[in-house]
Amino acid sequence: MKLMDAVQDALRVKNYAYRTEKTYMHWIRQYVRFHLPAHPRDVGAEGVSKFLTYLATERNVSASTQNQALAAILFLYSVLGVELGDLNAVRARKSQYLPTVLTQDEVMRLLAELDGVYSIVGQLLYGGGLRLMECLRLRVKEIDFDHRIITLRETKSNRDRVTCLPDSVIPALKLHLAKVKAQHDEDLANGRGEVQLPNALAVKYPRAPFEWGWQYVFPAAGFSTDPRSGRVRRHHIFETSVQKAIKKASQKAGILKPVGPHTLRHSFATHLLEGGTDIRTIQDLLGHKDLKTTMVYTHVANLAAVQSPLDRIRLGIKHTELV
């Protein structure tokens, strides 16, 4: 079996996401080509170090990209059964950036510029603190209107969590789902209506891919071919379309900050913190494994409450003048 075929099979056996599979395959190909004609088995840890140095010095990639490439290479060597030893010395140190956060006024101006399905997506990203792909992968059965909650299952950490469903988005969301249901019924009538299910659920429950509860909340306008199975199905809308819509809306709203879908998640966390919500609760809502990840929002929220000494002096002078 060819090396790349063996790697791809191993990724699928371990149930890696398709996006992760594509990323790993990309970096492994780059690594193999870099060392040609030598085989990866023969270059070992020194070969890994040389490749990462090349990425940093010649291609000037970020620390996160270097570590992403390293993760792919380590997976390759696990498939080859080769021990590389401790590689902590070659791991790039991640840069620490404060998240971009919108004011409440900026959030409302941004959402006002979003139309149709993008408006609902934007409200869920901000109102529930969802990641973009968590929102787009939502299934109908994961929306609980009675209890005002959203259950997130296909998450970055592969751990289920629950977040809030904003009351203000419910009317528009119910109307949207009624249209999606009509579209699904039409698909079923035309011999389609199947949706991709996570893991091997479709094998265990053969009728589940056609059931209403399993359909995407935000389905695509047309059908596409699954790159793994080859089956023709209606997928969810592409993340790039949402990214473009939010960027365009921020420009129309006159917001000068760099804004993307994740900015709304950052704003959700910061505004909750400013409103007095406990940091542990915010951690649970965001699905962070480590509290340190959530703590970054305290820097933004605390800074907003700090008064500059210049302002204190000027306020003191004005007070003296009034007296």
C-alpha positions as CSV (number, residue, x, y, z in Angstrom):
1,M,0.0,0.0,0.0
2,K,1.2,3.5,-0.8
3,L,2.3,5.7,2.1
4,M,-0.3,8.4,1.6
5,D,-3.1,5.8,1.2
6,A,-2.0,4.2,4.5
7,V,-2.0,7.6,6.2
8,Q,-5.5,8.4,4.8
9,D,-6.9,5.0,6.0
10,A,-5.4,5.6,9.5
11,L,-7.0,9.0,9.7
12,R,-10.4,7.6,8.8
13,V,-10.0,4.6,11.2
14,K,-9.4,7.1,14.0
15,N,-12.5,9.1,12.8
16,Y,-10.7,12.4,12.2
17,A,-12.8,15.2,10.8
18,Y,-12.6,15.6,7.0
19,R,-11.1,19.1,7.4
20,T,-8.4,17.7,9.7
21,E,-7.8,14.9,7.2
22,K,-7.2,17.4,4.3
23,T,-4.9,19.5,6.5
24,Y,-2.8,16.5,7.7
25,M,-2.6,15.1,4.1
26,H,-1.4,18.5,2.9
27,W,1.4,18.8,5.4
28,I,2.5,15.2,5.1
29,R,2.8,15.6,1.3
30,Q,4.9,18.8,1.8
31,Y,7.1,17.0,4.3
32,V,7.7,14.0,2.0
33,R,8.5,16.2,-1.0
34,F,10.9,18.3,1.1
35,H,13.0,15.2,1.9
36,L,12.9,13.5,-1.5
37,P,14.5,11.2,-2.5
38,A,14.9,10.1,1.2
39,H,12.1,8.3,2.9
40,P,10.5,9.9,6.0
41,R,11.5,6.8,7.9
42,D,15.2,7.5,7.3
43,V,15.3,11.2,8.2
44,G,13.8,10.9,11.7
45,A,13.8,13.7,14.3
46,E,16.6,15.6,12.5
47,G,14.4,15.7,9.3
48,V,11.5,17.0,11.3
49,S,13.6,19.8,12.8
50,K,14.9,20.8,9.4
51,F,11.4,21.0,7.9
52,L,10.1,23.1,10.7
53,T,13.1,25.4,10.4
54,Y,12.4,25.7,6.7
55,L,8.7,26.7,7.4
56,A,9.8,29.3,9.9
57,T,12.7,30.9,8.1
58,E,12.0,30.4,4.4
59,R,8.2,30.4,4.3
60,N,7.7,32.6,7.4
61,V,4.6,30.7,8.6
62,S,3.1,31.5,12.0
63,A,3.7,29.5,15.2
64,S,0.3,27.9,15.0
65,T,0.9,26.8,11.5
66,Q,4.2,25.2,12.4
67,N,2.6,23.3,15.2
68,Q,-0.2,22.2,12.9
69,A,2.4,20.8,10.5
70,L,4.2,19.1,13.4
71,A,1.0,17.4,14.5
72,A,0.5,16.0,11.0
73,I,4.2,14.8,10.8
74,L,3.8,13.1,14.2
75,F,0.7,11.3,12.9
76,L,2.7,10.2,9.9
77,Y,5.4,8.7,12.1
78,S,2.8,7.0,14.3
79,V,1.5,5.2,11.1
80,L,5.1,4.3,10.2
81,G,5.7,3.0,13.7
82,V,8.8,5.2,14.2
83,E,9.6,6.7,17.6
84,L,11.0,10.2,17.4
85,G,11.6,10.9,21.0
86,D,11.0,14.3,22.7
87,L,10.3,17.0,20.2
88,N,9.3,19.8,22.6
89,A,12.5,21.7,21.6
90,V,11.2,22.1,18.0
91,R,7.6,23.2,19.0
92,A,7.0,26.8,18.1
93,R,5.8,29.0,21.0
94,K,2.4,30.4,20.3
95,S,1.9,34.1,20.3
96,Q,-0.6,35.5,22.8
97,Y,-3.1,37.9,21.2
98,L,-6.0,39.7,22.9
99,P,-9.3,38.9,21.1
100,T,-11.0,41.6,19.1
101,V,-14.2,42.5,20.9
102,L,-17.1,44.7,19.7
103,T,-19.1,47.0,21.8
104,Q,-22.8,46.2,22.3
105,D,-23.6,49.1,19.9
106,E,-21.2,47.7,17.3
107,V,-22.7,44.2,17.6
108,M,-26.2,45.6,17.0
109,R,-25.1,47.7,14.0
110,L,-23.4,44.6,12.6
111,L,-26.4,42.3,13.0
112,A,-28.7,45.0,11.5
113,E,-26.7,44.7,8.3
114,L,-27.0,41.0,8.0
115,D,-29.9,39.6,5.9
116,G,-31.9,36.3,5.8
117,V,-30.2,33.2,7.0
118,Y,-27.0,35.1,7.7
119,S,-28.9,37.3,10.2
120,I,-30.0,34.2,12.1
121,V,-26.5,32.7,12.1
122,G,-25.0,36.0,13.3
123,Q,-27.6,36.2,16.2
124,L,-26.7,32.6,17.3
125,L,-23.0,33.2,17.1
126,Y,-23.3,36.2,19.4
127,G,-26.4,35.1,21.4
128,G,-25.0,31.7,22.3
129,G,-21.2,32.1,21.9
130,L,-21.1,29.4,19.1
131,R,-18.1,28.7,16.9
132,L,-19.0,29.1,13.2
133,M,-18.8,25.4,12.4
134,E,-20.7,24.5,15.5
135,C,-23.5,26.7,14.3
136,L,-23.5,25.4,10.7
137,R,-23.4,21.8,11.8
138,L,-26.5,22.3,14.1
139,R,-29.2,19.7,13.6
140,V,-32.9,20.5,14.0
141,K,-33.3,18.2,17.0
142,E,-30.6,20.1,18.9
143,I,-32.7,23.2,19.1
144,D,-34.9,23.2,22.3
145,F,-37.4,26.0,22.0
146,D,-39.2,25.1,25.2
147,H,-36.1,25.3,27.5
148,R,-34.4,28.0,25.4
149,I,-31.2,25.9,24.9
150,I,-29.0,24.7,22.1
151,T,-27.2,21.4,22.5
152,L,-23.9,21.3,20.7
153,R,-22.5,17.9,19.7
154,E,-20.1,18.2,16.8
155,T,-17.7,20.5,18.7
156,K,-14.0,21.3,18.4
157,S,-13.2,19.3,21.6
158,N,-15.6,16.4,20.7
159,R,-17.4,17.1,24.0
160,D,-21.1,17.9,24.1
161,R,-22.2,21.1,25.8
162,V,-25.3,23.3,26.2
163,T,-25.6,27.0,25.6
164,C,-28.4,29.5,25.6
165,L,-30.9,30.1,22.8
166,P,-31.8,33.8,22.7
167,D,-35.5,34.6,23.0
168,S,-35.2,37.4,20.4
169,V,-34.1,35.0,17.6
170,I,-36.8,32.4,18.1
171,P,-39.5,33.9,15.9
172,A,-37.1,34.2,12.9
173,L,-35.6,30.8,13.6
174,K,-39.0,29.1,13.7
175,L,-40.0,30.7,10.4
176,H,-36.6,29.6,8.9
177,L,-37.1,26.0,10.0
178,A,-40.6,25.9,8.5
179,K,-39.1,26.8,5.1
180,V,-36.3,24.2,5.6
181,K,-39.0,21.6,6.5
182,A,-40.9,22.3,3.3
183,Q,-37.7,22.0,1.3
184,H,-36.9,18.7,3.1
185,D,-40.4,17.3,2.3
186,E,-39.9,18.2,-1.3
187,D,-36.5,16.4,-1.3
188,L,-38.1,13.3,0.1
189,A,-40.8,13.4,-2.5
190,N,-38.1,13.5,-5.2
191,G,-36.2,10.5,-3.7
192,R,-33.6,12.5,-1.9
193,G,-33.6,14.1,1.6
194,E,-30.6,12.2,3.0
195,V,-28.1,14.0,5.3
196,Q,-24.6,13.0,6.4
197,L,-24.5,11.6,10.0
198,P,-21.6,11.6,12.4
199,N,-19.5,8.4,13.0
200,A,-21.4,5.3,11.9
201,L,-24.9,6.2,13.0
202,A,-26.2,5.8,9.5
203,V,-25.2,2.1,9.7
204,K,-26.9,1.6,13.1
205,Y,-30.0,3.6,12.1
206,P,-30.5,3.3,8.3
207,R,-33.6,5.6,8.3
208,A,-32.1,8.3,10.5
209,P,-30.4,10.2,7.6
210,F,-33.8,10.9,6.1
211,E,-35.5,12.0,9.4
212,W,-36.4,15.6,10.0
213,G,-34.6,15.9,13.3
214,W,-31.3,15.0,11.8
215,Q,-31.4,17.6,9.1
216,Y,-29.1,20.6,9.2
217,V,-30.6,23.8,10.5
218,F,-28.8,25.7,7.8
219,P,-28.8,23.5,4.7
220,A,-27.2,24.4,1.4
221,A,-29.3,25.7,-1.5
222,G,-28.2,22.7,-3.7
223,F,-26.8,19.2,-3.5
224,S,-23.2,18.2,-3.4
225,T,-21.1,15.0,-3.6
226,D,-19.6,13.7,-0.3
227,P,-15.8,13.5,-1.0
228,R,-15.6,10.4,1.2
229,S,-18.6,8.3,0.4
230,G,-19.4,9.7,-3.0
231,R,-23.1,10.1,-2.1
232,V,-25.1,13.1,-3.3
233,R,-26.6,14.9,-0.4
234,R,-27.6,18.4,0.8
235,H,-24.8,19.7,3.0
236,H,-24.9,22.7,5.3
237,I,-24.0,26.1,3.9
238,F,-20.3,26.9,3.4
239,E,-18.5,28.7,6.1
240,T,-16.9,31.0,3.6
241,S,-20.3,32.5,2.6
242,V,-20.9,33.4,6.3
243,Q,-17.4,34.9,6.6
244,K,-18.0,37.1,3.5
245,A,-21.4,38.2,4.7
246,I,-20.1,39.2,8.1
247,K,-17.1,41.1,6.6
248,K,-19.4,42.9,4.2
249,A,-21.8,43.8,7.0
250,S,-19.1,45.1,9.2
251,Q,-17.9,47.4,6.4
252,K,-21.5,48.7,5.9
253,A,-21.8,49.2,9.6
254,G,-18.7,51.4,9.6
255,I,-16.8,49.2,12.0
256,L,-13.0,49.6,11.6
257,K,-12.0,46.7,13.8
258,P,-11.1,43.4,12.0
259,V,-14.4,41.4,12.3
260,G,-15.2,37.8,11.5
261,P,-17.6,35.2,12.8
262,H,-15.4,34.4,15.8
263,T,-15.4,38.1,16.9
264,L,-19.1,37.6,17.8
265,R,-18.1,34.7,20.1
266,H,-15.4,36.8,21.7
267,S,-18.0,39.6,22.2
268,F,-20.5,37.1,23.8
269,A,-18.0,36.1,26.4
270,T,-16.7,39.6,27.2
271,H,-20.2,41.1,27.5
272,L,-21.3,38.3,29.8
273,L,-18.3,38.9,32.0
274,E,-19.0,42.6,32.0
275,G,-22.6,41.9,33.0
276,G,-21.4,39.9,36.1
277,T,-21.7,36.3,34.8
278,D,-19.3,33.9,36.7
279,I,-16.1,33.0,34.8
280,R,-16.8,29.3,35.3
281,T,-20.2,29.6,33.7
282,I,-18.7,31.3,30.7
283,Q,-16.1,28.6,30.5
284,D,-18.9,26.0,30.3
285,L,-20.9,28.0,27.8
286,L,-17.8,28.3,25.5
287,G,-16.7,24.7,26.0
288,H,-13.1,25.6,27.0
289,K,-11.2,22.7,28.6
290,D,-8.8,25.0,30.5
291,L,-10.0,28.0,32.5
292,K,-6.9,29.9,31.3
293,T,-8.4,30.1,27.8
294,T,-11.5,31.8,29.2
295,M,-9.4,34.1,31.4
296,V,-8.2,36.1,28.4
297,Y,-11.6,37.8,28.4
298,T,-11.0,39.2,31.8
299,H,-8.1,41.3,30.4
300,V,-10.5,42.9,27.9
301,A,-13.3,43.4,30.4
302,N,-11.0,44.7,33.2
303,L,-9.3,47.1,30.8
304,A,-12.6,48.7,29.8
305,A,-13.3,49.4,33.5
306,V,-9.9,51.1,34.1
307,Q,-9.8,54.9,34.2
308,S,-6.7,56.5,32.8
309,P,-4.8,58.7,35.3
310,L,-4.9,61.5,32.7
311,D,-8.7,61.5,33.0
312,R,-8.6,61.3,36.8
313,I,-6.4,64.4,36.9
314,R,-8.6,66.3,34.5
315,L,-11.7,65.3,36.4
316,G,-10.0,66.4,39.6
317,I,-9.2,69.8,38.0
318,K,-12.8,70.3,36.8
319,H,-14.1,69.4,40.2
320,T,-11.8,72.0,41.8
321,E,-12.8,74.7,39.4
322,L,-16.5,74.0,40.2
323,V,-15.8,74.3,43.9
